[in-house]
């Protein structure tokens, strides 16, 4: 129990936001690494990096499109099996 109940909600919100932002920035690098290693044939397109730091801009666009699609579906029971399969295939 907390002395200030709102602090629990603020902490949960902060943890959720932090995890979401971390995934939006790390997944494009993971997709780029899968393309560089040529593990999946269709992912080779996303292996190209740009700039001095080899930024995966194509991966950022792919991540944005996938996350936007899941947001538009807006049904967690329909999305959960798809997300689980993405994680199992990547990790």
C-alpha positions as CSV (number, residue, x, y, z in Angstrom):
1,X,0.0,0.0,0.0
2,X,1.2,3.5,-0.7
3,X,0.8,6.6,1.3
4,X,-0.1,8.4,-1.9
5,X,-2.3,6.2,-4.2
6,X,-1.8,8.3,-7.2
7,X,2.0,7.6,-7.1
8,X,1.2,3.9,-7.9
9,X,-0.6,5.0,-11.1
10,X,2.1,7.4,-12.0
11,X,4.7,4.7,-11.7
12,X,2.7,2.2,-13.8
13,X,2.2,4.8,-16.4
14,X,5.9,5.8,-16.5
15,X,7.0,2.1,-16.7
16,X,4.6,1.5,-19.6
17,X,5.7,4.5,-21.5
18,X,9.4,3.7,-20.9
19,X,8.9,0.1,-22.2
20,X,7.0,1.3,-25.2
21,X,9.6,3.9,-26.2
22,X,12.4,1.4,-25.6
23,X,10.7,-1.1,-27.9
24,X,10.1,1.5,-30.6
25,X,13.9,2.3,-30.6
26,X,15.3,-1.2,-30.2
27,X,13.1,-3.2,-32.6
28,X,14.4,-1.4,-35.7
29,X,18.0,-2.3,-34.8
30,X,16.9,-5.9,-34.2
31,X,15.2,-6.0,-37.6
32,X,18.4,-4.5,-39.2
33,X,20.5,-7.2,-37.5
34,X,18.2,-9.9,-38.8
35,X,18.6,-8.5,-42.3
36,X,22.4,-8.2,-42.0
37,X,22.7,-11.8,-40.8
38,X,20.3,-12.9,-43.7
39,X,18.2,-15.0,-41.3
40,X,14.9,-14.2,-43.0
41,X,14.9,-13.6,-46.8
42,X,12.3,-10.8,-46.7
43,X,14.1,-8.8,-44.0
44,X,17.3,-8.2,-46.1
45,X,15.7,-5.0,-47.4
46,X,15.9,-3.6,-43.8
47,X,19.6,-4.3,-43.3
48,X,20.7,-1.0,-44.9
49,X,21.8,1.6,-42.4
50,X,22.2,5.3,-43.0
51,X,24.6,8.0,-41.7
52,X,27.6,7.8,-39.5
53,X,25.8,5.7,-36.8
54,X,24.3,3.3,-39.3
55,X,20.7,4.2,-38.3
56,X,18.0,1.7,-39.5
57,X,15.5,4.2,-41.0
58,X,13.8,1.5,-42.9
59,X,13.3,-0.4,-39.7
60,X,11.8,2.7,-38.0
61,X,9.3,2.9,-40.8
62,X,8.4,-0.8,-40.6
63,X,8.0,-0.5,-36.8
64,X,5.8,2.6,-37.1
65,X,3.6,0.8,-39.7
66,X,3.2,-2.3,-37.6
67,X,2.5,-0.4,-34.4
68,X,0.0,1.9,-36.1
69,X,-1.8,-1.2,-37.5
70,X,-2.0,-2.7,-34.1
71,X,-3.3,0.5,-32.6
72,X,-6.0,0.7,-35.3
73,X,-7.1,-2.9,-34.6
74,X,-7.6,-1.9,-31.0
75,X,-8.5,-5.4,-29.8
76,X,-6.0,-6.9,-27.4
77,X,-7.3,-10.4,-27.7
78,X,-6.8,-10.3,-31.5
79,X,-3.4,-8.6,-31.3
80,X,-1.8,-10.8,-28.5
81,X,-1.2,-13.9,-30.7
82,X,0.4,-11.8,-33.4
83,X,2.7,-10.0,-31.0
84,X,3.7,-13.3,-29.4
85,X,4.6,-14.8,-32.8
86,X,6.7,-11.7,-33.6
87,X,8.7,-12.0,-30.4
88,X,9.1,-15.8,-30.8
89,X,10.4,-15.4,-34.3
90,X,12.8,-12.5,-33.4
91,X,14.2,-13.9,-30.1
